[in-house]
Amino acid sequence: MTYRTVTLRSLAAVSALALSLTALATLCVALRIEMADTLVYRAEGAAVVGGTDLYGFTVTEWQLPATYPPFAAILFVPTTWLPVAALKVVFVAGNAALLALFVRLSWRFAGLPAGPVPLLVAVAAGLWLEPVFQTVVFGQINLALACLILWDLSRPEHALGKGFALGIAAGIKLTPAVFIVYLLVTGRVRSGLTAIASLTGTVLLGMLVLPQASTEFWTSRVFDTGRVGKTWVVDNQSLRGLLARVLHTPEPGTVWVVAAALTAAAGLWLARRAVVRCGLETWGVLITALTALLVSPISWSHHWVWCVPLLAVLIAEGRLRTAAAVGVVWTARSFWAVPHEGELDLQLPWWQQPLASPYPLFTLGLLAFATWRTAPARAGAALPAPRPEAGLSTPAGTG
């Protein structure tokens, strides 16, 4: 009888995943999804192969340029080996597989039992979280970077080469470098220095293979945030985007600089407290990820795939109502419901502002919750620690 029940649940979970994948594939074909970011990556790889100007082209109707460091362009060379149609299929299938890996890593990170049924159901549902869905339809690499980071940070403190994968992720896209700061401020100097060495290696490789493009990127392009896109559009769910829309100005200037600096300092302090004083590695990593997304000049909605491990941690702690709220916020797509053609993003009335900026607003609330959660008195009453196989540990001498 028990065998039959388990089999039926497994079949139901597999069916749910198959249905979810089929629906996603059908939607991509029916809407003829362009997968614009995949085309940018392919163009970057082609620029490396052809020896053309890496930062001089634009592709698709949105005139998208290359914005990543030269090292990333080198990694994109294999995208030129396939026809565009085949490449799109590979990216869709690859991102679905990466989501499964990310869910598995998140489950282990949170200390949840890793049975096949809940994992399959989580992947089936996770495909429809807005950041994950957008990552798939844009053909983005957010899940790949998140897997590298979470795998590396979840390893035991003295694991060989811990920090190396994090440095590689930062070399592909600079934002993950905030996790290097996180390692250093929480006392993991060895891992932090390994990550810095790894990141430095990516920069040197880029200079060796693409010296002109490297000089251009590291002396000018890296500072040109406007090249990435308009910061005030609703797609940008960072603190800067929120302030631009609230203040009805395309450039919030000093207000944003001060707010971002205070948020970054507070976030890193809170992450350090979570780990060093409370032994809550899970919250240390999550706080760092959420802080990075808040203070980055541009955090497109598909960058927020860190909602996946956030959900896992909340579920593991038994905070099901908060987890349900997170699921609703990151699935609702409320910012697509407000007027956002042309400069209408800058003309939203006050009552539409929460709909236009759900991720940063909710994240500020989550950081406030994390402040309460990581208070020493609360940490002492924490739920059971992650299972041994999670590979998590706190710095030596921490509580």
C-alpha positions in Angstrom: 0.0 0.0 0.0 2.8 2.4 0.9 4.6 1.5 -2.4 1.5 2.3 -4.4 1.1 5.7 -2.6 4.7 6.7 -3.3 4.4 5.6 -6.9 1.2 7.6 -7.5 2.8 10.7 -5.9 5.9 10.3 -8.0 3.8 9.9 -11.2 1.8 13.0 -10.3 4.9 15.0 -9.7 6.5 13.9 -13.0 3.2 14.7 -14.8 3.1 18.1 -13.2 6.7 18.8 -14.4 6.0 17.5 -17.9 2.8 19.6 -18.1 4.7 22.7 -16.9 7.6 22.2 -19.4 5.1 21.6 -22.2 3.1 24.7 -21.4 6.3 26.8 -21.3 7.6 25.3 -24.6 4.2 25.8 -26.3 4.1 29.4 -25.1 7.6 30.1 -26.4 6.7 28.7 -29.9 3.3 30.3 -30.1 4.5 33.8 -29.2 7.7 33.3 -31.2 9.8 34.4 -28.3 12.9 36.2 -29.6 15.2 35.3 -26.7 17.0 38.7 -27.1 19.7 38.1 -24.6 20.7 34.8 -26.2 21.2 36.8 -29.4 23.4 39.3 -27.6 25.5 36.5 -26.2 25.8 34.9 -29.7 26.8 38.3 -31.2 29.5 38.7 -28.4 30.9 35.2 -29.3 30.9 36.1 -33.0 32.8 39.4 -32.2 35.5 37.4 -30.5 35.7 34.9 -33.4 35.6 37.5 -36.1 37.9 40.0 -34.3 35.3 42.8 -34.6 34.4 45.5 -32.0 32.9 43.8 -29.0 31.3 46.9 -27.7 30.3 48.5 -31.0 27.4 46.4 -32.1 23.7 46.3 -31.2 21.2 43.6 -31.9 17.4 43.0 -32.0 14.7 45.7 -32.3 15.7 47.0 -28.9 19.3 47.8 -30.1 20.9 45.8 -27.3 24.7 46.1 -26.9 27.3 43.9 -25.1 27.5 44.8 -21.4 29.5 42.0 -19.8 33.3 41.9 -19.4 35.4 40.4 -22.2 35.9 37.2 -20.3 32.1 36.5 -20.7 32.4 37.1 -24.4 35.1 34.4 -24.6 32.8 32.0 -22.9 30.1 32.8 -25.4 32.1 31.6 -28.4 30.4 28.2 -28.4 27.0 29.9 -29.0 28.2 30.6 -32.6 28.6 26.9 -33.3 24.8 26.3 -33.6 22.1 27.9 -35.8 19.9 30.4 -33.9 16.9 28.1 -33.7 18.9 25.2 -32.3 20.7 27.6 -29.9 17.3 28.8 -28.5 16.2 25.2 -27.9 19.5 24.6 -26.0 19.0 27.7 -23.9 15.4 26.8 -23.0 16.4 23.2 -22.1 19.5 24.3 -20.3 17.7 26.9 -18.2 15.1 24.3 -17.2 17.9 21.9 -16.2 19.7 24.7 -14.3 16.4 25.5 -12.4 16.3 21.9 -11.3 19.9 22.2 -10.1 19.2 25.5 -8.4 16.2 24.0 -6.6 18.3 21.1 -5.5 21.0 23.4 -4.2 18.5 25.6 -2.5 16.9 22.6 -0.8 20.3 21.4 0.5 21.2 25.0 1.4 18.0 25.3 3.5 18.4 21.9 5.0 15.1 20.5 3.6 14.7 16.8 2.9 15.6 16.3 -0.7 13.0 13.7 -1.8 12.2 13.5 -5.6 8.5 14.4 -5.3 8.9 17.8 -3.6 11.8 18.7 -5.9 9.9 17.8 -9.0 6.9 19.8 -7.8 9.1 22.8 -6.9 10.7 22.8 -10.4 7.3 22.6 -12.0 6.0 25.6 -10.0 9.3 27.4 -10.1 9.2 27.8 -13.9 6.4 30.3 -13.4 8.1 32.5 -10.9 8.4 35.7 -12.9 12.3 36.0 -12.6 12.7 32.4 -13.7 10.2 32.6 -16.5 11.8 35.8 -17.8 15.2 34.2 -17.6 14.0 31.4 -19.8 12.2 33.6 -22.4 15.0 36.1 -22.6 17.6 33.3 -22.8 19.5 34.8 -19.8 22.3 33.3 -17.7 21.0 34.3 -14.3 20.4 30.7 -13.2 23.9 29.6 -14.2 25.5 32.3 -12.2 23.2 31.7 -9.2 24.1 28.0 -9.3 27.8 28.7 -9.3 27.5 31.1 -6.4 25.2 29.0 -4.2 27.2 25.8 -4.9 30.4 27.5 -3.9 29.0 29.2 -0.8 27.3 26.0 0.4 30.6 24.1 0.5 32.4 23.4 3.8 34.6 26.2 4.9 37.9 24.4 4.3 36.8 22.8 1.0 39.6 22.9 -1.7 39.3 26.0 -3.8 36.2 27.4 -2.1 35.7 30.8 -3.6 37.0 29.9 -7.1 33.5 29.4 -8.7 32.4 32.7 -7.1 35.3 34.5 -8.7 34.4 33.0 -12.0 30.8 34.2 -11.6 32.0 37.7 -10.8 34.3 37.6 -13.9 31.3 36.9 -16.1 29.0 39.5 -14.6 30.4 41.9 -11.9 27.4 41.9 -9.5 28.4 38.6 -7.8 31.5 40.4 -6.5 29.5 41.5 -3.5 29.6 38.0 -2.2 33.4 38.3 -2.1 33.0 41.2 0.3 30.5 39.1 2.2 33.2 36.4 2.6 35.7 38.9 3.8 33.5 40.7 6.3 32.4 37.4 7.8 36.0 36.2 8.4 36.3 33.8 5.5 39.5 35.5 4.3 41.0 32.4 2.6 37.8 31.9 0.5 37.6 35.6 -0.2 41.2 35.8 -1.4 40.6 32.7 -3.6 37.6 34.4 -5.2 39.6 37.6 -5.7 42.4 35.5 -7.4 39.9 33.7 -9.6 38.2 37.0 -10.6 41.6 38.5 -11.3 42.4 35.5 -13.5 39.3 36.2 -15.6 40.3 39.8 -16.1 43.9 38.8 -17.1 42.5 36.1 -19.6 40.3 38.8 -21.1 43.2 41.1 -21.5 45.3 38.4 -23.1 42.7 37.4 -25.6 41.0 40.7 -26.1 43.4 43.5 -25.1 41.6 46.3 -26.9 38.1 45.3 -25.7 39.5 44.8 -22.1 41.0 48.3 -22.1 37.8 49.8 -23.3 35.6 47.9 -20.8 37.7 48.5 -17.7 38.4 52.2 -18.4 35.0 53.3 -19.7 32.2 50.8 -20.3 32.2 49.5 -16.8 31.1 52.9 -15.5 28.4 53.5 -18.2 25.3 52.2 -16.5 23.1 54.0 -19.1 24.4 51.5 -21.6 22.6 48.7 -19.9 19.2 50.4 -20.2 16.9 53.0 -18.9 17.0 52.8 -15.1 13.5 54.2 -14.6 11.5 51.6 -16.5 9.4 49.2 -14.5 11.6 46.3 -15.6 14.2 47.7 -13.3 13.3 46.5 -9.8 16.3 48.0 -8.0 16.2 50.8 -5.4 17.3 53.2 -8.1 14.4 52.3 -10.3 12.0 52.6 -7.4 13.3 56.1 -6.5 13.2 57.3 -10.1 9.6 56.3 -10.5 8.6 57.7 -7.1 10.4 61.0 -7.7 9.2 61.2 -11.3 12.7 61.8 -12.6 14.9 59.7 -14.9 17.9 60.4 -12.6 17.4 60.3 -8.8 21.0 61.4 -8.4 22.2 62.1 -4.8 19.1 60.6 -3.3 19.8 57.3 -4.8 23.6 57.4 -4.0 22.9 58.0 -0.4 20.1 55.5 -0.2 22.2 52.8 -2.0 25.2 53.5 0.2 23.2 53.2 3.4 21.4 50.1 2.2 24.7 48.4 1.2 26.3 49.2 4.6 23.3 48.1 6.5 22.9 44.9 4.4 26.5 43.8 4.8 26.4 44.6 8.5 23.2 42.6 8.9 24.7 39.7 6.8 27.8 39.7 9.1 25.6 39.6 12.2 23.6 36.8 10.8 26.7 34.6 10.4 29.2 35.8 13.0 26.9 36.4 15.9 24.0 34.1 15.1 25.5 31.3 13.0 22.8 31.7 10.4 24.7 31.2 7.1 21.5 30.9 5.2 20.3 34.3 6.1 23.8 35.7 5.6 23.8 34.6 2.0 20.2 35.7 1.3 20.7 39.1 2.9 23.8 39.6 0.7 21.9 38.6 -2.4 18.9 40.8 -1.7 21.2 43.8 -0.8 23.1 43.4 -4.0 19.9 43.4 -6.1 18.6 46.5 -4.2 21.7 48.6 -4.6 22.7 47.6 -8.1 21.9 50.5 -10.5 19.8 48.1 -12.6 18.3 44.9 -11.4 16.0 43.6 -14.2 13.2 41.5 -12.9 14.8 38.4 -14.2 17.8 39.0 -11.9 15.7 38.2 -8.9 16.0 34.4 -9.2 17.3 34.4 -5.6 13.6 34.2 -4.6 14.1 30.4 -5.1 16.5 29.8 -2.2 14.6 32.4 -0.2 11.5 30.3 -0.5 13.4 27.2 0.5 14.8 28.8 3.6 11.4 30.2 4.7 9.8 26.8 4.2 12.5 25.1 6.1 11.9 27.4 9.0 8.2 26.7 8.9 7.4 30.3 7.9 4.7 29.2 5.4 2.7 32.4 5.4 5.8 34.5 4.6 6.8 31.9 1.9 3.3 32.2 0.4 3.6 36.0 0.3 7.0 35.7 -1.4 5.5 33.2 -3.9 2.7 35.6 -4.7 4.9 38.7 -5.1 7.4 37.0 -7.3 4.7 35.4 -9.5 2.0 38.2 -9.8 3.9 40.3 -12.4 2.1 43.4 -11.0 4.5 45.9 -12.7 3.3 44.8 -16.1 -0.2 45.9 -15.1 0.7 49.6 -14.8 1.1 51.9 -17.8 4.7 51.6 -19.0 4.9 52.6 -22.6 7.3 55.5 -23.4 7.9 57.6 -20.3 4.6 56.6 -18.6 6.8 54.8 -16.0 7.7 58.3 -14.7 4.1 59.5 -14.5 2.6 56.8 -12.2 0.4 58.1 -9.4 1.2 57.2 -5.8 -1.3 54.3 -5.7 0.4 52.6 -8.6 3.9 52.8 -7.2 3.6 49.6 -5.1 2.5 47.7 -8.1 5.4 49.1 -10.2 8.1 48.3 -7.6 7.0 45.1 -5.8 10.4 43.5 -5.5 12.4 46.3 -3.9 9.5 47.3 -1.6 9.0 43.7 -0.5 12.7 43.2 -0.1 13.0 46.1 2.2 10.4 44.5 4.3 12.3 41.2 4.2 15.4 42.9 5.4 13.5 44.4 8.3 12.3 40.8 9.0 15.8 39.5 8.7 16.9 42.2 11.3 14.4 40.7 13.7 15.2 37.1 12.6 19.0 37.5 13.2 18.7 39.2 16.6 20.8 37.1 19.0 17.8 36.3 21.2 15.9 35.1 18.2 18.8 33.1 16.7 19.1 31.2 20.0 15.6 30.0 19.4 16.2 29.1 15.8 14.8 26.0 14.2 17.0 23.0 13.7 20.3 23.7 11.9 20.8 22.6 8.3 21.4 18.9 7.8 25.0 17.8 7.7 24.9 17.0 3.9 24.1 20.7 3.3 27.8 21.4 3.6 27.1 24.6 5.5 29.3 25.7 8.4 30.0 28.9 10.3 33.3 30.6 10.7 35.6 29.4 13.4 34.7 30.9 16.7 31.2 31.9 15.8 28.0 31.0 17.7 
